[in-house]
Structure formats: C-alpha cells, structure tokens
Amino acid sequence: ERATPPISERIQLSIHFVNDTSIQVSWLSLFTVMAYKLTWVKMGHSLVGGIVQERIVSGEKQHLSLVNLEPRSTYRICLVPLDAFNYRAVEDTICSEATTHASYLNNG
C-alpha cells in the first residue's frame, strides 16, 4: 500500500492491492467536490491503443474498487475533481501508477 504526495496539500490518493486482479483506490480531499472522475488505463509499449476506463462518482464517495484488471500489469490511475458542471479542475488532478501482482493460478 502506498500514498501519492498530495498536490498543494489538497488531495491525497491511496492505492491498496486487494488481489492480482483488483485494486482499491481511496482518496481524501481537503475541499468540497461535487463529483470525481476516476480514470485508469493499462500501460504498455504504446498508449495509443490503450483503452481508458472511467467512472464518475459522487463527491461524497472516498473510494472505488477497480476489478477485472490483468495480473502483473501496470495501470495509470487518475482522480479528477469535478464541479457542478462536470468541469475538471486540472490543477487538482492527481495520478499514480500501480502494478497488479502475478496471478497465483499460473503457478500450478
């Protein structure tokens, strides 16, 4: 488990590895937010073909589980605070990278 240093001490993003295909993302914001957009994409040799997944969650929520991820893969996870008009506050966007564990099923 690790935490990304907060941007301007306003948002903190934490990542907890649940298992080889699931990551729980948690955050703490020091200011009121109407909603968040959480995005994640599997990193690879080329991000051009990478499919960005996203989920909009209520500003009251402080965590989300990412499931059905690929084992032993690195994902770039970003949290974007949104206002009432779903306008992104770019200066408060925070991102982190996380690598899922190897699958235990492949070990025989």
C-alpha positions as CSV (number, residue, x, y, z in Angstrom):
1,E,0.0,0.0,0.0
2,R,1.3,3.5,-0.8
3,A,0.1,7.0,-1.0
4,T,0.9,9.6,-3.6
5,P,2.1,13.0,-2.2
6,P,-0.9,15.4,-2.3
7,I,-1.0,18.2,-4.8
8,S,-0.9,21.5,-3.0
9,E,-1.9,19.5,0.1
10,R,-5.4,19.4,-1.2
11,I,-6.0,15.8,-2.4
12,Q,-4.3,12.5,-1.3
13,L,-4.7,9.3,-3.4
14,S,-4.0,5.9,-1.9
15,I,-3.8,2.5,-3.6
16,H,-4.4,-0.8,-1.9
17,F,-3.8,-4.0,-3.7
18,V,-6.6,-6.4,-2.9
19,N,-5.5,-9.3,-5.1
20,D,-4.0,-10.0,-8.6
21,T,-7.0,-8.5,-10.5
22,S,-8.3,-5.9,-8.0
23,I,-7.1,-2.6,-6.7
24,Q,-9.0,-0.4,-4.2
25,V,-8.4,3.3,-4.8
26,S,-9.1,5.7,-1.9
27,W,-8.8,9.5,-1.7
28,L,-9.1,12.3,0.8
29,S,-9.9,15.8,-0.4
30,L,-9.5,18.9,1.8
31,F,-12.1,20.8,-0.2
32,T,-15.7,20.2,-1.2
33,V,-16.1,18.4,-4.5
34,M,-19.4,17.8,-6.4
35,A,-18.1,14.6,-8.1
36,Y,-14.9,12.9,-9.1
37,K,-13.8,11.3,-12.4
38,L,-11.6,8.3,-11.8
39,T,-9.8,7.0,-14.9
40,W,-7.5,4.1,-15.4
41,V,-5.6,2.7,-18.3
42,K,-3.3,-0.3,-18.7
43,M,0.2,0.9,-19.6
44,G,2.1,-0.8,-22.3
45,H,4.5,-0.3,-25.2
46,S,2.0,2.1,-26.8
47,L,-0.7,4.1,-25.0
48,V,-2.2,4.9,-28.4
49,G,-4.2,1.7,-28.4
50,G,-4.8,1.8,-24.6
51,I,-8.5,1.8,-23.6
52,V,-9.1,4.4,-20.9
53,Q,-11.8,3.3,-18.5
54,E,-13.5,5.9,-16.4
55,R,-16.1,6.2,-13.7
56,I,-17.9,9.3,-12.3
57,V,-18.5,9.0,-8.6
58,S,-20.3,11.3,-6.1
59,G,-18.3,13.8,-4.2
60,E,-19.4,12.1,-1.0
61,K,-17.6,8.9,-2.0
62,Q,-14.0,8.4,-1.0
63,H,-13.1,5.0,-2.6
64,L,-13.7,2.8,-5.6
65,S,-12.6,-0.8,-6.4
66,L,-11.1,-1.4,-9.8
67,V,-11.8,-5.1,-10.7
68,N,-11.2,-7.4,-13.6
69,L,-7.7,-6.0,-14.1
70,E,-4.9,-8.0,-15.7
71,P,-2.4,-9.7,-13.3
72,R,1.2,-8.4,-13.4
73,S,0.1,-5.3,-15.4
74,T,0.8,-1.6,-14.7
75,Y,-2.1,0.9,-14.7
76,R,-2.1,4.6,-14.6
77,I,-4.8,5.8,-12.3
78,C,-6.0,9.4,-12.2
79,L,-8.5,11.2,-10.0
80,V,-10.1,14.4,-11.3
81,P,-12.3,16.6,-9.1
82,L,-15.3,18.0,-10.9
83,D,-17.6,20.9,-10.1
84,A,-21.4,21.1,-10.5
85,F,-21.0,21.4,-14.3
86,N,-18.5,18.5,-14.5
87,Y,-15.8,20.9,-15.3
88,R,-12.4,19.5,-14.5
89,A,-10.1,21.3,-12.2
90,V,-6.8,20.5,-13.9
91,E,-4.5,21.8,-11.2
92,D,-6.0,19.4,-8.8
93,T,-5.8,16.3,-11.0
94,I,-3.7,13.6,-9.3
95,C,-2.3,10.5,-10.9
96,S,-0.4,7.4,-9.8
97,E,0.8,4.2,-11.3
98,A,0.1,0.7,-9.8
99,T,1.2,-2.7,-10.9
100,T,-1.0,-5.7,-10.1
101,H,0.5,-8.8,-8.6
102,A,1.2,-12.0,-10.6
103,S,-1.7,-14.4,-10.7
104,Y,-1.4,-17.3,-8.3
105,L,-3.4,-19.5,-10.7
106,N,-0.5,-19.6,-13.1
107,N,1.9,-21.1,-10.5
108,G,0.4,-24.6,-10.8
